[in-house]
Amino acid sequence: MASPVWHPYAHLLTQATAPKVVGGEGPRFFLEGGETLLDATCSWWCMIHGYSHPRLVAAIKEQADILCHVMLGGLTHEPADRLARELVRITPPGLEHVFFSDSGSVGMEVAMKMAVQYHHLRGKPEKHRMLSLMQAYHGDTSGCMAVCDPEEGMHSLFSGYLPRHHFAPAPQAPYDAGPDEVARDLAALRSVLERHHGEIAALLMEPLLQAAGGLNMTSPLYLTGARQLCDEFDVLLVFDEVATGFGRTGKLFAADHAGVTPDIMVLSKGLTGGYLGHAATLATDRVHDAFIGESPLHAFMHGPTFMGNPLACRVALESLAVFEEERYLDKIAGLNRVLREELLEDEALRRHPDVDDVRVLGATAVIEVKDGSRLQGVAAFARRQGVWLRPFGRWLYTMPAYVTPEVDMRQITGTMKGWFLK
Ligand SMILES: *Cc1c(COP(=O)(O)O)cnc(C)c1O
């Protein structure tokens, strides 16, 4: 009998039978029947320590003996308190308050509600819409779908059901662009703000790397400029670092490339090293303190059942400790060197007639093709080489676990190139 599991992003008519994973270790997972696959995607970018990391597994087991769960409404516990302190310590200066939730999408919903309520409490209730960017992806819940790219995004079918927000063009200037090139992107952002700032609560962006919307990479100067524009137009700046957080762009947070502090920042995916679902929405004093007041409207009315789950907080603390003690930023720099050498500097690949662009940032690399159908069959091809790749649209990418050894990294890049340079 077919399995009753309904898989995500799958066409039911054409989907292949999903292989069954029975375990994993380091950058690899194991399939029933003995096959082993090197995971080039670290399970939707979250398993940054790879599979079965002994310290993370032990942390969950230890915490399970003490306390698996308790509500955060009116109560607190050691793992939540400690994790909040750690997140304040490692994130850009000025982010001082932490609201926990259970997934990246919900973390973004929290950010958007916070921004709207912030303006309401300051006497500007008409500032209740978001400004997002084309090519953005912020999650699959309704509120998040409404701020994903309205054309290329996965959610256009729902447009009649979703609230309307504003969109600025996706930034075009690449990571190493100069100020003149970035100025064009900022001018486009300014023009939307000039017209609509009266109703805009917050500018949302995935800083430096628009991930699920096509791995579009941009300049740190864009972040600096966006910060200035937000201040000028009394708009909160929200960084969705769900994908970019915890080293993916080469620094701990994408914001660190620009030395910018957003008003609100959202973390998830890498937060627990992928071992449990969790998220954190951080806010500055300025945002937080607007909620201090006497009216009933001053309470922030949000509270996911599993927010601050002790197991998730405990494993997140362990993940951070491993990240720092084992110098993951150095490991990421090593992966970056291989990605640049093997993909960015490969002339045959870059000049291949089907390839539109090759981009690398931190531990992320993408081969963008001109026509998405060129990627049909690449996942099966990779599997035959022992590699798990999962391209989407026109993008063949890797976001490996940071523990991936150099030879395995070259196996991944070799497989990606091999599809074009057979
Ligand atoms: C994955 C992702 C989300 C959604 O997170 P979920 O945990 O899947 O809800 C939001 N924003 C960005 C940038 C993401 O990559």
The ligand as an ORCA input file, in Angstrom:
! r2SCAN-3c Opt
* xyz 0 1
  C      13.033     28.295      5.526
  C      12.810     29.762      5.627
  C      11.701     30.282      6.314
  C      10.614     29.395      6.889
  O      11.064     28.599      7.920
  P      10.203     27.290      8.327
  O      10.907     26.774      9.535
  O      10.256     26.364      7.167
  O       8.820     27.764      8.625
  C      11.600     31.648      6.444
  N      12.520     32.473      5.928
  C      13.600     32.013      5.255
  C      14.612     32.977      4.739
  C      13.777     30.645      5.066
  O      14.825     30.186      4.373
*
